[in-house]
Amino acid sequence: MQPEFVERPWGARDLSPIYPSHHCEKPVGEVWLTGDENRVANGPLAGRTLGELCREFGRALVGESARETERFPLLIKFLFSREKLSVQVHPDDEMARRAGLPCGKTECWYVVAAEPGAQVALGLKPGTTREQLARAIQAVRAEELLNWVDIHAGEMIYVAAGTVHTIGPGAILLETQQNSDTTYRLYDYGRPREIHVEQGLAAMKERTRAGKVKPWVVHANLMPLVWSPCFLVAKHRLGPNADLSMGWHKHTGPKGTRKVDILVALDGCGAVESDGTQPVNFGRGEAVIVPAAVDRFLVLPDPAVEFLSMQVPLPGLVEEPETS
């Protein structure tokens, strides 16, 4: 997929840790990899948008576990923060559907890099109520009520829908989320941007399972990062002369349910191979989508690659992760 660089006032002009050849005149805060308007970079479908392909190929692309046939289930993007983001909250699936939206927005952040002292805010300080937050927003001191958490490279943060949250400066995050851009901005430190206090307070939950995900045991080339009802995310490292056969998991679940795979390189270079296709090369900051119709595929390093893989689980089979 071709990355889409999105300007944000809180973003960075130096993206060299991930995109050394991209030069920014204005701050870029988000780099979208699997949005509806992202375009295919290679092969006979080059130039087509992901949204168009979902509508054309349906389940052959998105798989049986996706909630909708004609929309890609996950939005993947890099976040580059040089200033504090606004304090936000996203609706859950139930609230989103009542508002006529396709889905809510639960997300997770893999910490690619973090400067000393980098923080995110997850939820409110213990005992803080919705009414107290509303008064603090009016008094322009809401940040005092947030639960600020130090972050470090390699950590996975789970952000359940309904969690009041924000990201501080000095971090590069790889976000995996439900494919929704519905955001209610509760608070913006007095900056002159639109806020959505009424909708945000209605969407917020005073307690959620948001937090740092409990580390998993590493198995060979695989490190599970987060298992949740909305997404499965794992980390893989392949050194010289190693390869990784993937695709067997497409047939897990009732009736051999097939799933779409997304691979995003964090470091190095690799290639994806499957029968009857040309190899697809990908490097740092690039995403490869392997359609559900592709049964098995092989990832080869060139000479080494570190990447994250994302999938959508079957509904009802996975619970929210353990967090702290």
C-alpha positions in Angstrom: 0.0 0.0 0.0 1.1 3.6 -0.6 1.4 5.5 2.7 -0.8 8.7 3.0 0.9 11.5 4.9 -1.6 13.6 6.9 -0.8 17.0 8.3 -1.6 17.7 11.9 -0.7 20.7 14.0 0.8 18.5 16.7 2.9 16.4 14.3 6.6 16.3 13.3 8.6 17.6 10.4 11.3 15.0 10.9 9.9 11.5 10.0 13.3 10.0 9.4 13.1 7.3 12.1 10.5 5.6 9.8 10.5 7.6 6.5 14.1 8.9 6.0 13.4 10.0 2.4 10.2 12.0 3.1 10.6 15.7 3.6 7.9 17.7 5.3 7.2 21.4 4.9 4.4 21.2 7.4 4.0 19.0 10.5 2.8 15.5 9.7 1.0 13.7 12.6 -0.4 10.6 10.9 0.7 8.3 8.2 -2.2 6.2 7.1 -1.5 2.7 5.7 -4.9 1.0 5.2 -7.4 3.8 4.9 -10.3 3.7 2.4 -8.4 6.2 0.2 -5.0 4.5 0.5 -3.9 3.2 -2.9 -2.3 0.0 -4.0 1.4 0.4 -4.9 2.1 -2.6 -7.1 0.8 -5.3 -9.4 -2.3 -5.3 -11.7 -4.4 -3.4 -9.1 -1.8 -0.5 -8.7 -3.5 2.8 -8.2 -6.8 1.4 -7.0 -8.1 2.5 -3.6 -8.6 0.0 -0.8 -12.2 1.1 -0.5 -12.8 0.3 -4.2 -11.3 -3.1 -3.8 -13.3 -3.9 -0.7 -16.5 -3.1 -2.6 -15.4 -5.2 -5.6 -14.0 -8.3 -3.9 -15.8 -8.3 -0.5 -15.1 -11.4 1.6 -12.3 -12.6 -0.7 -10.4 -9.6 0.5 -11.6 -8.8 4.0 -12.3 -12.4 5.2 -15.1 -14.0 7.1 -14.2 -12.5 10.5 -14.7 -8.9 9.3 -18.0 -7.4 10.5 -18.7 -5.8 7.1 -18.3 -7.1 3.6 -17.5 -3.9 1.7 -15.3 -2.0 4.2 -11.7 -2.8 5.3 -11.9 -3.8 9.0 -8.8 -2.2 10.4 -7.2 1.2 10.0 -3.4 1.1 10.6 -1.4 4.3 10.9 1.8 5.7 12.4 1.5 8.6 14.8 4.3 11.2 15.2 3.7 13.5 18.2 5.7 16.6 18.9 3.0 18.3 21.0 0.1 17.1 23.2 -2.9 15.9 21.2 -6.3 17.0 22.2 -8.1 14.9 24.9 -10.5 12.6 23.0 -13.0 9.8 23.4 -14.4 7.4 20.8 -17.8 5.7 20.9 -18.2 2.0 21.3 -20.0 -0.1 18.7 -23.4 0.2 20.3 -23.3 4.0 20.5 -21.9 4.3 17.0 -24.7 2.2 15.5 -27.3 4.3 17.3 -25.8 7.3 15.6 -25.9 5.6 12.2 -22.1 4.9 12.1 -20.7 1.5 10.9 -18.7 0.8 14.1 -17.1 2.3 17.2 -13.4 2.8 17.7 -11.3 0.6 19.9 -7.6 1.0 19.2 -4.1 0.0 20.4 -0.7 1.7 20.2 2.6 -0.1 19.8 5.3 2.2 21.0 7.9 2.3 18.2 10.0 5.0 19.9 9.6 7.2 23.0 11.8 10.0 24.2 12.6 10.1 28.0 9.5 11.3 29.9 7.1 10.5 27.0 3.6 9.8 28.3 0.0 9.0 27.2 -3.1 9.6 29.2 -5.5 6.7 29.7 -8.7 7.3 31.5 -9.3 9.5 34.6 -7.6 9.4 38.0 -9.3 6.9 40.3 -12.5 8.3 41.7 -13.0 11.0 39.1 -16.6 11.3 37.9 -18.1 12.5 34.6 -19.4 15.6 36.4 -16.0 16.5 37.8 -14.4 16.2 34.3 -17.1 18.4 32.9 -16.3 21.2 35.4 -12.6 20.8 34.8 -13.1 21.2 31.0 -15.0 24.4 31.6 -12.2 25.6 33.9 -9.5 24.7 31.3 -7.7 22.3 33.7 -8.9 18.9 32.5 -5.4 17.5 32.1 -5.1 17.5 35.9 -7.7 14.8 36.1 -6.2 12.5 33.5 -4.3 9.3 34.4 -0.9 9.9 32.8 1.3 6.9 32.1 5.0 6.8 31.1 5.7 4.8 27.9 8.7 3.0 26.5 9.7 1.5 23.2 8.3 -2.0 22.7 5.2 -1.6 24.9 1.6 -2.2 23.7 -1.2 0.1 24.9 -4.8 -1.0 24.7 -7.4 1.8 24.4 -10.9 0.5 24.7 -13.7 2.6 23.2 -15.1 5.0 25.7 -11.7 5.7 27.3 -10.8 9.3 27.7 -7.3 9.5 26.3 -4.5 11.6 24.7 -0.9 11.3 23.6 1.9 13.5 24.8 4.9 14.7 22.8 8.0 12.7 22.0 6.5 9.4 20.7 6.2 7.4 17.6 3.3 5.0 17.8 1.9 2.4 15.4 -1.9 2.4 15.8 -4.2 -0.4 15.0 -7.9 0.5 15.3 -11.4 -0.3 14.1 -11.9 1.4 10.8 -13.6 4.5 12.2 -12.5 8.1 12.3 -15.2 9.2 14.8 -13.6 11.3 17.4 -15.1 13.5 20.1 -12.6 16.1 21.2 -13.3 16.8 24.8 -10.6 19.2 25.6 -7.8 21.1 23.8 -5.8 23.0 26.5 -7.6 26.2 25.6 -6.5 26.1 21.9 -9.1 27.5 19.5 -10.3 24.2 18.0 -13.8 22.8 18.0 -14.6 20.6 20.9 -17.5 18.1 21.4 -18.1 18.1 25.1 -21.7 16.9 25.1 -21.1 14.0 22.7 -17.8 13.1 24.4 -19.2 13.0 27.9 -22.0 10.8 26.6 -19.5 8.4 24.9 -17.0 8.2 27.8 -16.9 5.4 30.4 -15.5 6.1 33.8 -13.8 2.7 33.8 -12.5 0.6 30.9 -9.9 -2.1 30.3 -7.5 0.4 28.8 -3.8 0.2 29.9 -0.5 -1.4 29.2 -1.0 -4.9 27.9 0.6 -7.7 30.0 3.6 -9.0 28.2 3.3 -12.4 26.5 5.8 -15.2 26.2 7.9 -15.0 23.0 7.7 -18.1 20.8 10.6 -18.3 18.3 9.9 -15.6 15.7 6.5 -14.6 17.2 5.7 -12.2 20.0 2.0 -11.8 20.7 1.3 -8.1 21.6 -2.5 -7.9 22.0 -5.4 -10.2 21.6 -8.8 -8.4 21.7 -12.3 -8.7 20.3 -11.4 -6.1 17.6 -7.9 -7.1 16.5 -5.0 -9.5 17.0 -1.5 -8.0 16.8 1.8 -9.8 16.9 5.5 -8.9 16.4 7.9 -10.9 14.3 11.7 -10.8 13.8 13.4 -12.7 11.0 17.2 -12.8 10.7 19.4 -13.8 7.8 18.5 -17.2 6.3 15.2 -17.4 8.2 11.7 -17.4 6.8 8.2 -17.5 8.2 5.3 -19.5 6.8 2.0 -17.9 7.4 -1.6 -18.5 6.4 -2.4 -21.7 8.4 -4.3 -19.4 10.9 -6.6 -18.3 8.1 -8.4 -21.6 8.6 -8.8 -21.5 12.3 -12.3 -21.3 13.7 -15.6 -22.7 12.5 -15.6 -24.0 8.9 -12.0 -22.9 8.3 -12.8 -19.2 8.5 -10.4 -17.2 6.4 -9.0 -13.8 7.5 -7.2 -10.9 5.9 -3.6 -10.3 7.1 -1.8 -6.9 7.3 2.0 -6.8 7.7 3.8 -3.5 8.6 7.6 -3.4 8.6 9.2 -1.6 11.6 12.8 -2.2 10.5 14.8 -3.8 7.7 13.3 -5.3 4.5 11.5 -8.4 3.5 9.4 -10.0 0.9 6.0 -11.7 0.8 5.6 -14.7 -1.5 2.7 -17.0 -2.4 2.0 -19.4 -5.1 1.1 -17.9 -8.5 2.2 -14.4 -7.6 5.2 -12.2 -7.9 7.1 -11.5 -4.6 6.0 -8.3 -2.9 8.9 -6.4 -1.2 8.3 -4.2 1.8 10.5 -2.1 4.1 10.3 0.1 7.1 7.0 2.1 7.2 5.3 0.1 4.5 2.3 -2.2 4.7 1.3 -5.3 2.8 -2.2 -6.6 2.7 -2.6 -10.3 2.1 -6.2 -11.0 1.0 -8.2 -13.7 2.8 -8.4 -15.6 -0.4 -4.6 -16.3 -0.3 -4.3 -19.5 1.7 -0.7 -19.6 2.5 2.3 -17.2 2.1 5.9 -16.9 3.1 7.7 -13.9 4.6 11.5 -13.8 3.8 14.0 -11.3 5.3 16.4 -9.3 3.1 18.6 -9.8 5.0 16.6 -9.1 8.2 13.1 -7.7 8.9 11.1 -6.8 12.0 7.3 -6.4 11.4 3.9 -6.4 13.0 1.0 -8.5 11.8 -2.6 -7.7 12.3 -5.8 -9.8 11.9 -9.5 -9.6 12.9 -10.7 -12.4 15.2 -14.1 -14.1 14.9 -16.8 -12.3 16.9 -17.3 -13.6 20.4 -14.1 -15.7 20.6 -11.6 -13.3 22.1 -12.0 -11.2 25.3 -10.4 -7.9 26.2 -6.7 -8.2 27.2 -5.2 -8.1 30.7 -3.8 -4.6 31.3 -2.2 -2.5 34.0 
